[in-house]
Amino acid sequence: MNNRCRARGIAGSAIDFLICAAAHRRGWTILTTDRDFQNYASVLPLRLY
């Protein structure tokens, strides 16, 4: 996930990508107010609430 985002110019923290990976693998929706996750979701198959 980190590589996909970096290729599109989006940088993130290891913890953020760990959250993304766990949510994606388990099919969970991420509940957040952090705008970084909106950037990640533009590249990654994530569901945000």
SEFIZA-3560 file (N, C-alpha, C; in Angstrom, 3 decimals):
REM SEFIZA-3560
<numar><xx>0.820</xx><yy>-1.176</yy><zz>0.000</zz><atom>N</atom></numar>
<numar><xx>0.000</xx><yy>0.000</yy><zz>0.000</zz><atom>CA</atom></numar>
<numar><xx>0.872</xx><yy>1.250</yy><zz>0.000</zz><atom>C</atom></numar>
<numar><xx>1.937</xx><yy>1.185</yy><zz>0.748</zz><atom>N</atom></numar>
<numar><xx>2.858</xx><yy>2.318</yy><zz>0.787</zz><atom>CA</atom></numar>
<numar><xx>3.409</xx><yy>2.606</yy><zz>-0.612</zz><atom>C</atom></numar>
<numar><xx>3.808</xx><yy>1.569</yy><zz>-1.313</zz><atom>N</atom></numar>
<numar><xx>4.378</xx><yy>1.759</yy><zz>-2.649</zz><atom>CA</atom></numar>
<numar><xx>3.361</xx><yy>2.327</yy><zz>-3.621</zz><atom>C</atom></numar>
<numar><xx>2.128</xx><yy>1.858</yy><zz>-3.547</zz><atom>N</atom></numar>
<numar><xx>1.096</xx><yy>2.380</yy><zz>-4.439</zz><atom>CA</atom></numar>
<numar><xx>0.844</xx><yy>3.866</yy><zz>-4.194</zz><atom>C</atom></numar>
<numar><xx>0.775</xx><yy>4.242</yy><zz>-2.933</zz><atom>N</atom></numar>
<numar><xx>0.546</xx><yy>5.653</yy><zz>-2.603</zz><atom>CA</atom></numar>
<numar><xx>1.747</xx><yy>6.509</yy><zz>-2.982</zz><atom>C</atom></numar>
<numar><xx>2.943</xx><yy>6.038</yy><zz>-2.684</zz><atom>N</atom></numar>
<numar><xx>4.153</xx><yy>6.807</yy><zz>-3.024</zz><atom>CA</atom></numar>
<numar><xx>4.261</xx><yy>7.024</yy><zz>-4.523</zz><atom>C</atom></numar>
<numar><xx>3.860</xx><yy>6.041</yy><zz>-5.317</zz><atom>N</atom></numar>
<numar><xx>3.910</xx><yy>6.174</yy><zz>-6.772</zz><atom>CA</atom></numar>
<numar><xx>2.996</xx><yy>7.297</yy><zz>-7.261</zz><atom>C</atom></numar>
<numar><xx>1.962</xx><yy>7.602</yy><zz>-6.486</zz><atom>N</atom></numar>
<numar><xx>1.037</xx><yy>8.676</yy><zz>-6.843</zz><atom>CA</atom></numar>
<numar><xx>1.323</xx><yy>9.975</yy><zz>-6.099</zz><atom>C</atom></numar>
<numar><xx>2.439</xx><yy>9.998</yy><zz>-5.353</zz><atom>N</atom></numar>
<numar><xx>2.833</xx><yy>11.218</yy><zz>-4.659</zz><atom>CA</atom></numar>
<numar><xx>2.189</xx><yy>11.407</yy><zz>-3.297</zz><atom>C</atom></numar>
<numar><xx>1.631</xx><yy>10.341</yy><zz>-2.738</zz><atom>N</atom></numar>
<numar><xx>0.992</xx><yy>10.423</yy><zz>-1.424</zz><atom>CA</atom></numar>
<numar><xx>1.881</xx><yy>9.712</yy><zz>-0.410</zz><atom>C</atom></numar>
<numar><xx>2.336</xx><yy>10.454</yy><zz>0.587</zz><atom>N</atom></numar>
<numar><xx>3.178</xx><yy>9.878</yy><zz>1.628</zz><atom>CA</atom></numar>
<numar><xx>2.338</xx><yy>9.673</yy><zz>2.884</zz><atom>C</atom></numar>
<numar><xx>2.671</xx><yy>8.630</yy><zz>3.629</zz><atom>N</atom></numar>
<numar><xx>1.935</xx><yy>8.358</yy><zz>4.854</zz><atom>CA</atom></numar>
<numar><xx>2.824</xx><yy>7.676</yy><zz>5.874</zz><atom>C</atom></numar>
<numar><xx>2.281</xx><yy>7.525</yy><zz>7.062</zz><atom>N</atom></numar>
<numar><xx>3.056</xx><yy>6.894</yy><zz>8.137</zz><atom>CA</atom></numar>
<numar><xx>2.848</xx><yy>5.382</yy><zz>8.112</zz><atom>C</atom></numar>
<numar><xx>3.756</xx><yy>4.684</yy><zz>8.748</zz><atom>N</atom></numar>
<numar><xx>3.670</xx><yy>3.222</yy><zz>8.815</zz><atom>CA</atom></numar>
<numar><xx>2.404</xx><yy>2.793</yy><zz>9.560</zz><atom>C</atom></numar>
<numar><xx>2.040</xx><yy>3.510</yy><zz>10.595</zz><atom>N</atom></numar>
<numar><xx>0.844</xx><yy>3.170</yy><zz>11.368</zz><atom>CA</atom></numar>
<numar><xx>-0.414</xx><yy>3.347</yy><zz>10.521</zz><atom>C</atom></numar>
<numar><xx>-0.477</xx><yy>4.419</yy><zz>9.746</zz><atom>N</atom></numar>
<numar><xx>-1.630</xx><yy>4.626</yy><zz>8.868</zz><atom>CA</atom></numar>
<numar><xx>-1.771</xx><yy>3.485</yy><zz>7.871</zz><atom>C</atom></numar>
<numar><xx>-0.658</xx><yy>3.052</yy><zz>7.293</zz><atom>N</atom></numar>
<numar><xx>-0.732</xx><yy>1.971</yy><zz>6.316</zz><atom>CA</atom></numar>
<numar><xx>-1.028</xx><yy>0.633</yy><zz>6.976</zz><atom>C</atom></numar>
<numar><xx>-0.644</xx><yy>0.467</yy><zz>8.219</zz><atom>N</atom></numar>
<numar><xx>-1.009</xx><yy>-0.738</yy><zz>8.960</zz><atom>CA</atom></numar>
<numar><xx>-2.518</xx><yy>-0.779</yy><zz>9.185</zz><atom>C</atom></numar>
<numar><xx>-3.095</xx><yy>0.351</yy><zz>9.525</zz><atom>N</atom></numar>
<numar><xx>-4.548</xx><yy>0.452</yy><zz>9.688</zz><atom>CA</atom></numar>
<numar><xx>-5.244</xx><yy>0.161</yy><zz>8.363</zz><atom>C</atom></numar>
<numar><xx>-4.737</xx><yy>0.732</yy><zz>7.279</zz><atom>N</atom></numar>
<numar><xx>-5.317</xx><yy>0.494</yy><zz>5.950</zz><atom>CA</atom></numar>
<numar><xx>-5.252</xx><yy>-0.980</yy><zz>5.569</zz><atom>C</atom></numar>
<numar><xx>-4.126</xx><yy>-1.601</yy><zz>5.802</zz><atom>N</atom></numar>
<numar><xx>-3.945</xx><yy>-3.010</yy><zz>5.439</zz><atom>CA</atom></numar>
<numar><xx>-4.867</xx><yy>-3.913</yy><zz>6.248</zz><atom>C</atom></numar>
<numar><xx>-4.974</xx><yy>-3.670</yy><zz>7.543</zz><atom>N</atom></numar>
<numar><xx>-5.843</xx><yy>-4.493</yy><zz>8.385</zz><atom>CA</atom></numar>
<numar><xx>-7.304</xx><yy>-4.330</yy><zz>7.982</zz><atom>C</atom></numar>
<numar><xx>-7.726</xx><yy>-3.098</yy><zz>7.737</zz><atom>N</atom></numar>
<numar><xx>-9.111</xx><yy>-2.841</yy><zz>7.345</zz><atom>CA</atom></numar>
<numar><xx>-9.416</xx><yy>-3.462</yy><zz>5.986</zz><atom>C</atom></numar>
<numar><xx>-8.515</xx><yy>-3.335</yy><zz>5.055</zz><atom>N</atom></numar>
<numar><xx>-8.725</xx><yy>-3.909</yy><zz>3.721</zz><atom>CA</atom></numar>
<numar><xx>-8.808</xx><yy>-5.429</yy><zz>3.782</zz><atom>C</atom></numar>
<numar><xx>-7.902</xx><yy>-6.046</yy><zz>4.497</zz><atom>N</atom></numar>
<numar><xx>-7.859</xx><yy>-7.510</yy><zz>4.592</zz><atom>CA</atom></numar>
<numar><xx>-9.121</xx><yy>-8.073</yy><zz>5.246</zz><atom>C</atom></numar>
<numar><xx>-9.650</xx><yy>-7.364</yy><zz>6.231</zz><atom>N</atom></numar>
<numar><xx>-10.816</xx><yy>-7.864</yy><zz>6.960</zz><atom>CA</atom></numar>
<numar><xx>-12.148</xx><yy>-7.333</yy><zz>6.424</zz><atom>C</atom></numar>
<numar><xx>-12.079</xx><yy>-6.400</yy><zz>5.448</zz><atom>N</atom></numar>
<numar><xx>-13.305</xx><yy>-5.848</yy><zz>4.882</zz><atom>CA</atom></numar>
<numar><xx>-13.984</xx><yy>-4.837</yy><zz>5.778</zz><atom>C</atom></numar>
<numar><xx>-13.202</xx><yy>-4.192</yy><zz>6.628</zz><atom>N</atom></numar>
<numar><xx>-13.735</xx><yy>-3.219</yy><zz>7.568</zz><atom>CA</atom></numar>
<numar><xx>-13.798</xx><yy>-1.832</yy><zz>6.943</zz><atom>C</atom></numar>
<numar><xx>-14.650</xx><yy>-0.999</yy><zz>7.500</zz><atom>N</atom></numar>
<numar><xx>-14.725</xx><yy>0.415</yy><zz>7.165</zz><atom>CA</atom></numar>
<numar><xx>-13.892</xx><yy>1.180</yy><zz>8.189</zz><atom>C</atom></numar>
<numar><xx>-13.135</xx><yy>2.149</yy><zz>7.728</zz><atom>N</atom></numar>
<numar><xx>-12.300</xx><yy>2.952</yy><zz>8.628</zz><atom>CA</atom></numar>
<numar><xx>-13.092</xx><yy>4.186</yy><zz>9.051</zz><atom>C</atom></numar>
<numar><xx>-13.255</xx><yy>4.342</yy><zz>10.346</zz><atom>N</atom></numar>
<numar><xx>-13.924</xx><yy>5.507</yy><zz>10.919</zz><atom>CA</atom></numar>
<numar><xx>-12.842</xx><yy>6.504</yy><zz>11.309</zz><atom>C</atom></numar>
<numar><xx>-12.802</xx><yy>7.629</yy><zz>10.617</zz><atom>N</atom></numar>
<numar><xx>-11.736</xx><yy>8.597</yy><zz>10.864</zz><atom>CA</atom></numar>
<numar><xx>-12.169</xx><yy>10.005</yy><zz>10.478</zz><atom>C</atom></numar>
<numar><xx>-11.521</xx><yy>10.975</yy><zz>11.088</zz><atom>N</atom></numar>
<numar><xx>-11.670</xx><yy>12.374</yy><zz>10.684</zz><atom>CA</atom></numar>
<numar><xx>-10.367</xx><yy>12.888</yy><zz>10.087</zz><atom>C</atom></numar>
<numar><xx>-9.383</xx><yy>12.012</yy><zz>9.993</zz><atom>N</atom></numar>
<numar><xx>-8.068</xx><yy>12.349</yy><zz>9.454</zz><atom>CA</atom></numar>
<numar><xx>-8.145</xx><yy>12.421</yy><zz>7.927</zz><atom>C</atom></numar>
<numar><xx>-7.819</xx><yy>13.546</yy><zz>7.366</zz><atom>N</atom></numar>
<numar><xx>-7.909</xx><yy>13.732</yy><zz>5.907</zz><atom>CA</atom></numar>
<numar><xx>-6.898</xx><yy>12.900</yy><zz>5.128</zz><atom>C</atom></numar>
<numar><xx>-5.849</xx><yy>12.439</yy><zz>5.785</zz><atom>N</atom></numar>
<numar><xx>-4.874</xx><yy>11.589</yy><zz>5.107</zz><atom>CA</atom></numar>
<numar><xx>-5.530</xx><yy>10.329</yy><zz>4.568</zz><atom>C</atom></numar>
<numar><xx>-6.495</xx><yy>9.782</yy><zz>5.281</zz><atom>N</atom></numar>
<numar><xx>-7.154</xx><yy>8.561</yy><zz>4.841</zz><atom>CA</atom></numar>
<numar><xx>-7.988</xx><yy>8.787</yy><zz>3.579</zz><atom>C</atom></numar>
<numar><xx>-8.480</xx><yy>9.987</yy><zz>3.386</zz><atom>N</atom></numar>
<numar><xx>-9.178</xx><yy>10.310</yy><zz>2.134</zz><atom>CA</atom></numar>
<numar><xx>-8.204</xx><yy>10.252</yy><zz>0.969</zz><atom>C</atom></numar>
<numar><xx>-6.981</xx><yy>10.726</yy><zz>1.188</zz><atom>N</atom></numar>
<numar><xx>-5.959</xx><yy>10.639</yy><zz>0.148</zz><atom>CA</atom></numar>
<numar><xx>-5.615</xx><yy>9.186</yy><zz>-0.160</zz><atom>C</atom></numar>
<numar><xx>-5.459</xx><yy>8.368</yy><zz>0.889</zz><atom>N</atom></numar>
<numar><xx>-5.144</xx><yy>6.957</yy><zz>0.683</zz><atom>CA</atom></numar>
<numar><xx>-6.270</xx><yy>6.260</yy><zz>-0.073</zz><atom>C</atom></numar>
<numar><xx>-7.514</xx><yy>6.600</yy><zz>0.266</zz><atom>N</atom></numar>
<numar><xx>-8.663</xx><yy>5.954</yy><zz>-0.367</zz><atom>CA</atom></numar>
<numar><xx>-8.785</xx><yy>6.321</yy><zz>-1.836</zz><atom>C</atom></numar>
<numar><xx>-8.183</xx><yy>7.418</yy><zz>-2.264</zz><atom>N</atom></numar>
<numar><xx>-8.215</xx><yy>7.776</yy><zz>-3.686</zz><atom>CA</atom></numar>
<numar><xx>-7.338</xx><yy>6.839</yy><zz>-4.505</zz><atom>C</atom></numar>
<numar><xx>-6.416</xx><yy>6.140</yy><zz>-3.847</zz><atom>N</atom></numar>
<numar><xx>-5.510</xx><yy>5.215</yy><zz>-4.525</zz><atom>CA</atom></numar>
<numar><xx>-5.796</xx><yy>3.765</yy><zz>-4.144</zz><atom>C</atom></numar>
<numar><xx>-6.157</xx><yy>3.542</yy><zz>-2.908</zz><atom>N</atom></numar>
<numar><xx>-6.342</xx><yy>2.197</yy><zz>-2.372</zz><atom>CA</atom></numar>
<numar><xx>-7.814</xx><yy>1.828</yy><zz>-2.273</zz><atom>C</atom></numar>
<numar><xx>-8.118</xx><yy>0.537</yy><zz>-2.317</zz><atom>N</atom></numar>
<numar><xx>-9.533</xx><yy>0.110</yy><zz>-2.188</zz><atom>CA</atom></numar>
<numar><xx>-9.982</xx><yy>0.107</yy><zz>-0.726</zz><atom>C</atom></numar>
<numar><xx>-10.255</xx><yy>1.281</yy><zz>-0.188</zz><atom>N</atom></numar>
<numar><xx>-10.661</xx><yy>1.417</yy><zz>1.209</zz><atom>CA</atom></numar>
<numar><xx>-12.077</xx><yy>1.939</yy><zz>1.291</zz><atom>C</atom></numar>
<numar><xx>-12.738</xx><yy>1.578</yy><zz>2.383</zz><atom>N</atom></numar>
<numar><xx>-14.058</xx><yy>2.142</yy><zz>2.676</zz><atom>CA</atom></numar>
<numar><xx>-13.910</xx><yy>3.038</yy><zz>3.887</zz><atom>C</atom></numar>
<numar><xx>-14.355</xx><yy>4.269</yy><zz>3.750</zz><atom>N</atom></numar>
<numar><xx>-14.261</xx><yy>5.241</yy><zz>4.853</zz><atom>CA</atom></numar>
<numar><xx>-15.654</xx><yy>5.636</yy><zz>5.299</zz><atom>C</atom></numar>
<numar><xx>-15.751</xx><yy>5.951</yy><zz>6.585</zz><atom>N</atom></numar>
<numar><xx>-17.005</xx><yy>6.445</yy><zz>7.154</zz><atom>CA</atom></numar>
<numar><xx>-16.742</xx><yy>7.806</yy><zz>7.742</zz><atom>C</atom></numar>
//
